[in-house]
Amino acid sequence: MAAGHAHKLYRHGHSPVHALPPHTKLAAVFAFVLVVVATPREAMWAFGGYAVLLGVVAYVARVPAGFLLRRLLIEVPFVAFAVLMPFVAEGERVDVLGMSLSVNGLWGAWNVLAKGTLGVAASVLLAATTDLRELLLGLQRLKLPPLLVQIASFMIRYGDVIADEMRRMRIARESRGFEAKGVRHWGVLAKSAGALFIRSYERGERVHLAMVSRGYAGAMPVIDEVTASRTQWSYALALPGAALVVCLLGWSL
């Protein structure tokens, strides 16, 4: 499986969280998100508890708050959607700062923001403490369909190759005095996109033939066997376990 270089979300470190096997972290994040989604939206204090748990994980993993907050900007479109919900939703209305807002819309907005932010934060922490190659090995260890894992592996490996090809084509256009300033230049950009597609397709064919000639039969060989001890599983599942306790308290109160 191609190693590639570390992705931008990854933060190199030697913390206990970094040292955990990737499949244990994947299972822990998945279980944590399930618990968060199952929590009733009215249990507002429970979501605060989840945020504290993620803060503890970030502290143990030595992931700075600024690093985490900058990566959370990816959920801005969801925030914009949530902000609109109180204005467009139907049902009982309430006046807030002179504006008539829907009660159901306010609860819906809170539900999206709270659960979405916690889910994204957990995913960012996973990416910050686990290299892409380790993530793929973890997915393989969790017995996900091998074809999906291979597709993800090739996408990660050749995404940078295609991006570099786009960069070279852009430099070639600019060296000839081309600048995309309006609609009249869309034709040139469309031709460039078509050329990029053809080059990528041909490269894929060459890579596939090279793999077949080296004995590829539909499955990649497993070079590094990733295992986890009971202690490592218990450390990884401490996060969703604590979140489950908070969730049960939220249902009971």
Residue pairs with C-beta under 8 A, 6 or more apart in sequence:
1 133
1 136
1 137
1 153
1 220
1 223
2 133
2 153
2 154
2 156
2 157
3 133
4 132
4 133
4 156
4 157
4 160
5 160
6 12
6 131
6 132
7 127
7 131
7 132
7 156
9 71
9 124
9 127
9 128
10 127
10 128
10 129
10 130
10 131
10 132
11 63
11 67
11 128
11 129
13 61
13 62
13 63
13 129
15 60
15 61
15 62
15 129
16 60
16 61
16 235
17 25
17 57
17 60
17 61
17 125
17 129
18 61
18 129
18 130
20 129
20 228
20 232
20 235
20 236
21 138
21 141
21 226
21 227
21 228
21 232
21 236
22 130
22 134
22 135
22 137
22 138
22 141
22 226
23 137
23 138
23 139
23 141
23 142
23 226
23 228
24 138
24 228
24 232
24 233
24 235
24 236
24 237
25 126
25 129
25 130
25 138
25 236
26 126
26 135
26 138
26 139
26 142
27 142
27 236
27 237
28 236
28 237
28 239
28 240
29 122
29 123
29 125
29 126
29 239
31 237
31 240
32 50
32 122
32 239
32 240
32 243
33 118
33 119
33 122
34 240
35 240
35 243
35 244
35 246
35 247
36 47
36 50
36 115
36 118
36 119
36 243
36 247
37 115
37 119
38 247
39 46
39 47
39 50
39 115
39 246
39 247
39 250
39 251
40 250
40 251
41 107
41 110
41 111
41 114
42 107
43 247
43 250
43 251
43 253
44 110
44 114
45 250
46 246
46 247
46 249
46 250
47 114
47 115
47 118
49 243
49 246
50 118
50 243
50 246
51 118
51 121
53 239
53 242
53 243
53 246
54 118
54 121
54 122
54 125
54 239
57 125
57 239
58 65
58 68
58 125
61 125
61 128
61 129
63 125
63 128
63 129
67 128
68 121
68 124
68 125
68 128
71 124
71 127
71 128
72 117
72 120
72 121
72 124
74 120
75 116
75 117
75 120
78 112
78 113
78 116
79 113
81 112
82 108
82 109
82 110
82 112
82 113
82 116
83 109
85 102
85 105
85 106
85 108
85 109
85 112
86 101
86 102
86 105
86 106
86 108
86 109
87 99
87 101
87 102
87 105
88 102
88 105
89 102
89 104
89 105
89 108
90 102
90 104
91 102
91 103
91 104
91 105
92 102
92 103
92 104
93 100
93 101
93 102
93 103
94 100
94 101
94 102
94 103
94 106
95 101
126 135
127 135
130 138
132 156
134 226
136 149
136 152
136 153
136 156
137 224
137 226
138 226
139 148
139 149
139 152
140 146
140 149
140 222
140 226
141 226
146 219
146 220
150 219
150 220
153 220
158 200
158 203
158 204
158 207
161 203
162 196
162 200
165 196
165 199
165 200
166 196
169 192
169 195
169 196
173 188
173 192
178 185
178 188
179 185
180 186
180 188
180 189
228 236
